[in-house]
Amino acid sequence: MYIFDVLNQVFDIWPSQYSGCRFASETTYIFIAMARVTEKGIVGLVGNLVFYTVNGKTYVRSEPGKRRKSRGKRAGQIQSVFGTVSRFGTPMLKAAAEKLSWKVGRDAYNRMRGWMRNLYAERNQDATWEISGRDSGMCQLNSEVDFRDCFRENITVTDKGKGMIQVTIPPFTPKLTLKSPVRTMKVNLKLIAVTSPFKEAGPRYSLCTEQISFTLQNKPVPATELVLHTKASAKNIAIIIAAIEYETTDCLKGQCITDPKWLPVAALAMGRLKK
């Protein structure tokens, strides 16, 4: 039996609009390269028709059309948020990087922007967005060392209003709380607040820093409250970054070690300044 005889038999089962269709010669089935002819009939793709056999009976259906991947509303929102965070958040990170002893690389920028993007997407539409470490979660900028391993106490961030952000350090004993390299004499805890209106008008960002130092000893240090005066307006986006720097006997006076494994840097909180 020639292949076109099989095709003619198959078309006999197709609806009436195809009745009477006949393949006159083998040259008429060149387009069926995707189909497979068996003793029981034809199986596979013929043009835009799909032939298949169930329980010895041959059926045919139209091939489903190709569907375009829809970029839904959610995907569009994510892309828009990422663009906003990248445009306004990057200058904030660059400004903070200038205050750090650790060199901020591309991975750190990407990690920080991803953290900012997730928080901004989740909280930007809220009536209030509290600057809180509990709500933000910590973002480790330096992936080589975890800030929480080097300072084993919980640092609290509170928005006091009028552009002032209070950072509270609980009482602790440096020898027990701080993880430090050998021959450490002094530990500096640097706090950075960076703010931005997240809009084109006005300054792109503002920055302020505070630092507290500890001698590595067994004498307890009382609770400490530091206030970062951002001088920024209400509704500006604020990020609080903390960094630890170690001064050892091997360092020149006033300088810290530069080994990345001993330069923990982390973002503590992100939110919107209140009045």
Secondary structure, 3 states (H helix, E strand, C coil): CCHHHHHHHHHCCCCHHHCCCCCCCHHHHHHHCCEEEECCEEEEEECCEEEEEECCEEEEEECCCCCCCCCCHHHHHHHHHHHHHHHHHHHHHHHHHCCCCCCCCHHHHHHHHHHHHHHHHHHCCCCCCCCCHHHHCCEECCCCCCHHHHECCCCEEEEEECCEEEEEECCECHHHHECCCCCEEEEEEEEEEEEECCCCCCCCCEEEEEEEEEECCCCCECCEEEEEECCCCCCCEEEEEEEEEEEECCCCCCCCCCCHHHCCEEEEEEEECCC
